[in-house]
Amino acid sequence: MTTSSMTSTATPVQSAERMHVLDILRGFALFGILMMNIEYFQRPMQAIMLGFDQSQVGIDYAVGWFVYVFIQGKFYTLFSLLFGIGFVIFLDRAREKVAKPRLLFLRRILILAAIGALHAFLIWAGDILLLYAFVGLFLMLLFHNTPVSRLWKWGLVLLIFPLLLFLLGAWGIAMGMQADPDTMINAFSAQQSALLSDMERADYIYSQGNFWEVVQWRMYEMGQLYLGAGFLFFIPSILALFLFGAAAARAGLFRDIAANIRYFKRFAVLGYGLGVPAALLFGQFSMNLDMLMPTYQGALALTLQTVANITLCFAYISTLVLLMHYGKRWVQVFAPAGRMALTNYLLQSLVFTLIFYGYGLGLYGEVGRATATLMAIALYVGQLTASAWWLQRYQYGPMEWLWRSLTYGRRQAFKL
């Protein structure tokens, strides 16, 4: 079967075929991601290495601390799990329709990479789509036929891998400090100086630079991300979450909520029981740690963060599933935004970079954390409303329609 005939017989998922609970979860994930991202729309991306911004005071400190402890990392974890679930759903459906389902997925993922690259370079360097597309290739090539039990096992191995790297780095530094402390201290000081210099440069460019200057700086930042050693931490962690999501989909966890409700109850109890203490300990323990230099204390903080991210993510998922199962209809409000997750994610970046960056309204660094959070909530509520209105008239969000049309090689029906 040729590529053209393959794409002519494949069709995207229709509204009636969707798992409504996944749309609710995607819509909810968009909220948490925006609560985290709003900080980095007016703060250098490099600052994420320095942890919680302790220069904040009053209500700004309280809001920032809450996001740092209970939101940061948890909702990207959720988004990553949903990507893994979507991978299985897409491939399973494609296998029923076309002879080469992986080729169709490859086309889909390359288009996502192109969208992510445009987003990263032209709108915001904090893009996650390009990274997801890159890691998604590993998912397709290595794990497309892996049974459920092995998906969980590989996920655990990959989740632990960054921690082992961090421990290895901590051991190396400890040995280096014993052998030649002056050299190690000088190397660390140089690294820290370079980071602070980059942050100062980023502050200036984002607040004062024109559009082209900002684009050039984003290229530099993306080069640091994809060519730096930190990339070794991102790939295994994200792939692990993709595998957990794929395992959940293959196990049918979301296909029959009623049959699996006891599992969601257990996830909620265990998730909050383990996740809240781990998150609080991480928040306290990491407050004065510099994660630039791997240390044994940093490894403990990373372990606490990983435990908190996974367990609280499953707790949040289970809470929404239980609310939906027991008839709390208000959770349905997240579903339209979830069906338009790509459009809404990109729109969040576009709106807030135009508000904060120098080529827009120029409010970079001028808005407190609490006020910025209120702005984010206002935009999100607007997106919930606009998404519901849009989907009463159209089958897909604008970017979802474009992604589907390019994936299947022909213009998809748009209006209802």
Buried (B, 14 or more C-beta within 10 A) or exposed (E): EEEEEBBBEBBBEEEEEBBBBBBBBBBBBBBBBBBBBBBBBBBBBBBBBBBBBEEBEEEBBEBBBBBBBBBBBBBBBBBBBBBBBBBBBBBEBBBEEBEBBBBBBBBBBBBBBBBBBBBBBBBBBBBBBBBBBBBBBBBBEEBBEBEBEEBBBBBEEBBBBBBEBBBEBBEEBBEBBEEEEEEBEEBBEEEBEEBEEBBEBBBBBBBBBEEEBBBEBBEEBBEBBBEEEEEEBBBBBBBBBBBBBBBBBBBEBBEEBEEBBEBBBEBBEBBBEBBBBBBBBBBEBBEEBBBEBBBEBBBBBBBBBBBBBBBBBBBBBBBBBBBBBEEEEEBBBBBBBBBBBBBBBBBBBBBBBEBBBBBBEBBBEEBBBBBBBBBBBEBBEEBBEBBBEBBEEBBBBBBBBBBBBBBBBEEBEBEE
